[in-house]
């Protein structure tokens, strides 16, 4: 009986250790990842906050620029394959960045 109790306690200690490490790496608690958000992160946040797709954000971004629909499609495919963000989307994110920094998304929507 004593060996079973020791085994159960060992499993509980390992489980609690795993939970503690996981807690360290959550977005708001992360002590090791202090990198500023990238353009891709901002696009993800805009998408989740507005409920629009990232493709819709590309289209909205291009409204103030002389960019054709074919170019938007090509840039979006490049974004999906290589995560390259075109200049007109970067401009859109920069203009709205201060609004995004103030918003907190729920933890279950945050990117890992």
N, CA, C and O of each residue as an XYZ file, in Angstrom:
448
protein
N       0.822     -1.208      0.000
C       0.000      0.000      0.000
C       0.857      1.261      0.000
O       0.508      2.250     -0.644
N       1.985      1.229      0.725
C       2.870      2.381      0.806
C       3.503      2.711     -0.530
O       3.707      3.883     -0.845
N       3.821      1.682     -1.330
C       4.424      1.915     -2.636
C       3.433      2.579     -3.593
O       3.817      3.414     -4.411
N       2.180      2.210     -3.487
C       1.145      2.816     -4.333
C       1.004      4.297     -4.000
O       0.889      5.136     -4.894
N       1.014      4.608     -2.713
C       0.903      6.004     -2.275
C       2.088      6.834     -2.770
O       1.910      7.963     -3.226
N       3.284      6.279     -2.679
C       4.475      6.968     -3.170
C       4.379      7.173     -4.681
O       4.752      8.233     -5.183
N       3.883      6.171     -5.412
C       3.716      6.283     -6.862
C       2.723      7.370     -7.236
O       2.972      8.151     -8.155
N       1.606      7.427     -6.536
C       0.587      8.442     -6.804
C       1.127      9.833     -6.489
O       0.872     10.779     -7.234
N       1.866      9.962     -5.400
C       2.439     11.253     -5.042
C       3.473     11.691     -6.085
O       3.555     12.873     -6.418
N       4.248     10.754     -6.592
C       5.230     11.078     -7.626
C       4.554     11.577     -8.894
O       5.003     12.546     -9.505
N       3.492     10.921     -9.280
C       2.732     11.336    -10.461
C       2.155     12.730    -10.251
O       2.191     13.555    -11.164
N       1.630     13.000     -9.077
C       1.069     14.327     -8.778
C       2.148     15.409     -8.827
O       1.907     16.504     -9.335
N       3.329     15.107     -8.305
C       4.421     16.084     -8.317
C       4.849     16.385     -9.748
O       5.069     17.546    -10.093
N       4.970     15.357    -10.586
C       5.329     15.554    -11.986
C       4.260     16.382    -12.693
O       4.583     17.298    -13.450
N       2.996     16.069    -12.452
C       1.885     16.792    -13.062
C       1.902     18.265    -12.650
O       1.717     19.148    -13.489
N       2.123     18.529    -11.365
C       2.186     19.921    -10.900
C       3.384     20.655    -11.495
O       3.292     21.845    -11.795
N       4.505     19.960    -11.670
C       5.669     20.565    -12.317
C       5.365     20.953    -13.747
O       5.746     22.036    -14.192
N       4.683     20.081    -14.474
C       4.297     20.377    -15.855
C       3.372     21.583    -15.898
O       3.536     22.459    -16.748
N       2.403     21.640    -14.992
C       1.495     22.797    -14.942
C       2.244     24.091    -14.630
O       1.922     25.139    -15.189
N       3.234     24.030    -13.747
C       4.000     25.231    -13.407
C       4.790     25.734    -14.609
O       4.830     26.938    -14.859
N       5.415     24.834    -15.354
C       6.168     25.230    -16.548
C       5.216     25.803    -17.593
O       5.526     26.809    -18.230
N       4.070     25.174    -17.771
C       3.086     25.683    -18.736
C       2.630     27.079    -18.333
O       2.453     27.941    -19.193
N       2.442     27.307    -17.070
C       2.008     28.618    -16.569
C       3.056     29.702    -16.862
O       2.700     30.848    -17.140
N       4.339     29.345    -16.801
C       5.400     30.297    -17.096
C       5.362     30.764    -18.542
O       5.801     31.873    -18.845
N       4.843     29.931    -19.439
C       4.881     30.259    -20.855
C       3.565     30.797    -21.397
O       3.431     30.944    -22.612
N       2.607     31.092    -20.561
C       1.397     31.747    -21.050
C       1.735     33.188    -21.413
O       2.720     33.735    -20.917
N       0.941     33.799    -22.260
C       1.304     35.111    -22.820
C       1.570     36.160    -21.751
O       2.598     36.835    -21.798
N       0.683     36.308    -20.807
C       0.830     37.382    -19.822
C       1.837     37.043    -18.736
O       2.305     37.941    -18.035
N       2.183     35.773    -18.578
C       3.099     35.358    -17.530
C       4.486     35.020    -18.057
O       5.380     34.695    -17.276
N       4.675     35.092    -19.349
C       5.911     34.620    -19.963
C       7.104     35.466    -19.526
O       7.167     36.665    -19.799
N       8.034     34.830    -18.853
C       9.225     35.530    -18.398
C      10.343     35.467    -19.428
O      11.297     36.242    -19.362
N      10.229     34.548    -20.376
C      11.314     34.285    -21.304
C      11.061     34.829    -22.702
O      11.978     34.851    -23.522
N       9.853     35.264    -22.991
C       9.549     35.703    -24.361
C       9.070     37.152    -24.345
O       7.869     37.423    -24.338
N      10.008     38.057    -24.338
C       9.689     39.475    -24.280
C       9.820     40.149    -25.647
O       9.951     41.371    -25.718
N       9.788     39.376    -26.725
C       9.862     39.956    -28.062
C       8.616     40.780    -28.339
O       7.519     40.386    -27.942
N       8.763     41.922    -29.015
C       7.581     42.701    -29.382
C       6.756     41.936    -30.411
O       7.297     41.124    -31.162
N       5.461     42.189    -30.449
C       4.608     41.490    -31.412
C       5.036     41.803    -32.848
O       5.412     42.932    -33.163
N       4.975     40.801    -33.699
C       5.326     40.977    -35.115
C       4.088     41.422    -35.893
O       2.983     41.466    -35.352
N       4.288     41.746    -37.158
C       3.168     42.109    -38.029
C       2.167     40.958    -38.124
O       0.956     41.176    -38.153
N       2.685     39.743    -38.171
C       1.821     38.570    -38.246
C       0.969     38.467    -36.981
O      -0.215     38.135    -37.054
N       1.564     38.749    -35.830
C       0.816     38.745    -34.575
C      -0.276     39.806    -34.576
O      -1.393     39.559    -34.122
N       0.055     40.990    -35.088
C      -0.949     42.052    -35.160
C      -2.089     41.670    -36.110
O      -3.256     41.933    -35.816
N      -1.757     41.058    -37.234
C      -2.811     40.613    -38.159
C      -3.715     39.586    -37.492
O      -4.936     39.630    -37.638
N      -3.110     38.672    -36.766
C      -3.885     37.672    -36.036
C      -4.811     38.340    -35.023
O      -5.979     37.969    -34.906
N      -4.288     39.327    -34.289
C      -5.088     40.013    -33.273
C      -6.226     40.803    -33.910
O      -7.352     40.775    -33.415
N      -5.939     41.511    -35.010
C      -6.998     42.247    -35.714
C      -8.085     41.283    -36.155
O      -9.275     41.568    -36.022
N      -7.674     40.160    -36.673
C      -8.632     39.171    -37.157
C      -9.523     38.663    -36.027
O     -10.735     38.539    -36.201
N      -8.938     38.374    -34.890
C      -9.721     37.837    -33.771
C     -10.602     38.895    -33.130
O     -11.725     38.603    -32.719
N     -10.107     40.111    -33.041
C     -10.887     41.176    -32.401
C     -12.070     41.588    -33.272
O     -13.172     41.796    -32.765
N     -11.845     41.706    -34.584
C     -12.911     42.168    -35.476
C     -13.819     41.049    -35.960
O     -14.939     41.305    -36.400
N     -13.342     39.805    -35.881
C     -14.127     38.686    -36.387
C     -14.012     38.523    -37.897
O     -14.711     37.702    -38.492
N     -13.138     39.299    -38.512
C     -12.919     39.229    -39.960
C     -11.751     38.290    -40.256
O     -10.910     38.037    -39.394
N     -11.713     37.784    -41.469
C     -10.597     36.937    -41.868
C      -9.378     37.794    -42.164
O      -9.494     39.001    -42.379
N      -8.222     37.173    -42.173
C      -7.006     37.905    -42.501
C      -7.042     38.352    -43.963
O      -6.464     39.383    -44.307
N      -7.702     37.601    -44.808
C      -7.864     37.999    -46.210
C      -8.673     39.297    -46.301
O      -8.340     40.185    -47.086
N      -9.730     39.402    -45.500
C     -10.528     40.645    -45.471
C      -9.691     41.831    -45.002
O      -9.882     42.956    -45.464
N      -8.777     41.578    -44.096
C      -7.897     42.642    -43.618
C      -6.971     43.099    -44.743
O      -6.695     44.292    -44.874
N      -6.491     42.156    -45.555
C      -5.682     42.525    -46.713
C      -6.493     43.417    -47.657
O      -5.987     44.428    -48.145
N      -7.740     43.046    -47.909
C      -8.581     43.844    -48.807
C      -8.843     45.227    -48.222
O      -8.770     46.226    -48.938
N      -9.143     45.293    -46.949
C      -9.383     46.587    -46.293
C      -8.119     47.450    -46.330
O      -8.198     48.662    -46.533
N      -6.960     46.828    -46.135
C      -5.691     47.553    -46.145
C      -5.400     48.167    -47.502
O      -4.794     49.236    -47.587
N      -5.830     47.496    -48.566
C      -5.519     47.945    -49.925
C      -6.430     49.066    -50.411
O      -6.191     49.624    -51.482
N      -7.458     49.407    -49.658
C      -8.409     50.431    -50.103
C      -7.746     51.785    -50.340
O      -8.145     52.512    -51.250
N      -6.747     52.132    -49.541
C      -6.083     53.435    -49.670
C      -4.874     53.394    -50.600
O      -4.186     54.402    -50.764
N      -4.614     52.262    -51.198
C      -3.454     52.079    -52.057
C      -3.897     51.641    -53.450
O      -4.930     50.987    -53.592
N      -3.138     51.990    -54.463
C      -3.477     51.546    -55.831
C      -3.024     50.089    -56.048
O      -2.037     49.829    -56.736
N      -3.760     49.164    -55.451
C      -3.412     47.744    -55.527
C      -4.588     46.993    -56.149
O      -5.732     47.148    -55.721
N      -4.299     46.191    -57.145
C      -5.359     45.427    -57.824
C      -5.747     44.196    -56.997
O      -5.017     43.763    -56.105
N      -6.913     43.655    -57.324
C      -7.386     42.454    -56.640
C      -6.434     41.283    -56.885
O      -6.198     40.474    -55.988
N      -5.890     41.193    -58.092
C      -4.937     40.114    -58.398
C      -3.685     40.239    -57.528
O      -3.140     39.232    -57.075
N      -3.235     41.456    -57.297
C      -2.057     41.674    -56.456
C      -2.362     41.316    -54.998
O      -1.517     40.747    -54.308
N      -3.555     41.647    -54.537
C      -3.962     41.278    -53.172
C      -3.939     39.760    -53.029
O      -3.417     39.231    -52.048
N      -4.506     39.064    -54.013
C      -4.525     37.600    -53.967
C      -3.109     37.029    -53.956
O      -2.814     36.101    -53.203
N      -2.248     37.578    -54.781
C      -0.863     37.110    -54.847
C      -0.132     37.382    -53.522
O       0.587     36.523    -53.012
N      -0.327     38.588    -52.976
C       0.313     38.932    -51.704
C      -0.209     38.059    -50.566
O       0.549     37.679    -49.673
N      -1.506     37.741    -50.599
C      -2.061     36.916    -49.542
C      -1.518     35.490    -49.616
O      -1.234     34.878    -48.586
N      -1.376     34.966    -50.819
C      -0.772     33.632    -50.961
C       0.672     33.636    -50.440
O       1.106     32.686    -49.789
N       1.403     34.710    -50.731
C       2.772     34.833    -50.232
C       2.773     34.933    -48.709
O       3.649     34.377    -48.047
N       1.797     35.636    -48.160
C       1.678     35.743    -46.705
C       1.420     34.367    -46.088
O       2.013     34.021    -45.066
N       0.545     33.594    -46.704
C       0.245     32.268    -46.163
C       1.432     31.320    -46.262
O       1.665     30.521    -45.355
N       2.176     31.402    -47.343
C       3.271     30.458    -47.526
C       4.562     30.882    -46.818
O       5.282     30.035    -46.288
N       4.860     32.187    -46.804
C       6.135     32.655    -46.243
C       5.983     33.669    -45.116
O       6.975     34.127    -44.548
N       4.756     34.014    -44.801
C       4.437     35.024    -43.790
C       5.093     36.372    -44.107
O       5.557     37.076    -43.210
N       5.123     36.713    -45.389
C       5.594     38.028    -45.821
C       4.394     38.979    -45.866
O       3.378     38.684    -46.496
N       4.523     40.097    -45.203
C       3.433     41.067    -45.130
C       3.755     42.212    -46.091
O       4.819     42.823    -45.982
N       2.846     42.515    -47.036
C       3.117     43.588    -48.003
C       3.062     44.971    -47.356
O       2.556     45.136    -46.246
N       3.589     45.952    -48.070
C       3.719     47.309    -47.546
C       2.385     47.937    -47.161
O       2.301     48.630    -46.147
N       1.339     47.704    -47.956
C       0.052     48.349    -47.651
C      -0.591     47.765    -46.394
O      -1.318     48.469    -45.693
N      -0.337     46.498    -46.101
C      -0.859     45.898    -44.869
C      -0.046     46.395    -43.671
O      -0.603     46.663    -42.606
N       1.267     46.515    -43.849
C       2.108     47.055    -42.776
C       1.670     48.473    -42.418
O       1.624     48.839    -41.243
N       1.352     49.263    -43.432
C       0.886     50.631    -43.201
C      -0.426     50.623    -42.417
O      -0.593     51.406    -41.482
N      -1.341     49.756    -42.788
C      -2.632     49.636    -42.104
C      -2.424     49.253    -40.635
O      -3.058     49.820    -39.745
N      -1.543     48.299    -40.392
C      -1.271     47.864    -39.016
C      -0.628     48.998    -38.226
O      -1.007     49.244    -37.081
N       0.335     49.687    -38.821
C       0.998     50.803    -38.128
C       0.006     51.899    -37.740
O       0.093     52.466    -36.651
N      -0.935     52.192    -38.638
C      -1.916     53.252    -38.348
C      -2.880     52.848    -37.241
O      -3.420     53.710    -36.550
N      -3.102     51.552    -37.065
C      -4.058     51.075    -36.061
C      -3.392     50.411    -34.865
O      -4.069     49.865    -33.994
N      -2.089     50.457    -34.827
C      -1.325     49.752    -33.799
C      -1.671     50.221    -32.389
O      -1.802     49.400    -31.481
N      -1.819     51.523    -32.198
C      -2.091     52.045    -30.852
C      -3.424     51.530    -30.312
O      -3.564     51.331    -29.105
N      -4.403     51.312    -31.192
C      -5.681     50.734    -30.747
C      -5.491     49.283    -30.331
O      -6.064     48.831    -29.340
N      -4.690     48.564    -31.087
C      -4.490     47.139    -30.835
C      -3.707     46.882    -29.558
O      -3.974     45.912    -28.848
N      -2.745     47.743    -29.263
C      -1.945     47.559    -28.059
C      -2.782     47.699    -26.793
O      -2.462     47.103    -25.764
N      -3.856     48.487    -26.868
C      -4.716     48.684    -25.707
C      -5.667     47.511    -25.473
O      -6.163     47.324    -24.362
N      -5.920     46.729    -26.508
C      -6.881     45.626    -26.402
C      -6.230     44.367    -25.868
O      -5.105     44.031    -26.238
N      -6.931     43.686    -25.011
C      -6.474     42.392    -24.501
C      -7.410     41.328    -25.065
O      -8.630     41.426    -24.928
N      -6.834     40.319    -25.693
C      -7.645     39.210    -26.188
C      -7.713     38.150    -25.105
O      -6.789     38.025    -24.300
N      -8.799     37.384    -25.075
C      -8.897     36.309    -24.083
C      -7.757     35.306    -24.279
O      -7.299     35.113    -25.405
N      -7.296     34.673    -23.216
C      -6.153     33.765    -23.305
C      -6.356     32.615    -24.285
O      -5.389     32.147    -24.888
N      -7.595     32.150    -24.458
C      -7.836     31.030    -25.363
C      -7.749     31.438    -26.834
O      -7.759     30.573    -27.711
N      -7.663     32.739    -27.119
C      -7.498     33.205    -28.491
C      -6.050     33.582    -28.801
O      -5.711     33.854    -29.953
N      -5.212     33.599    -27.794
C      -3.827     34.011    -28.014
C      -3.047     32.933    -28.744
O      -3.268     31.735    -28.564
N      -2.145     33.393    -29.557
C      -1.270     32.495    -30.303
C      -0.177     31.968    -29.390
O       0.293     32.676    -28.499
N       0.215     30.757    -29.606
C       1.303     30.183    -28.820
C       2.584     30.336    -29.565
O       3.634     29.917    -29.080
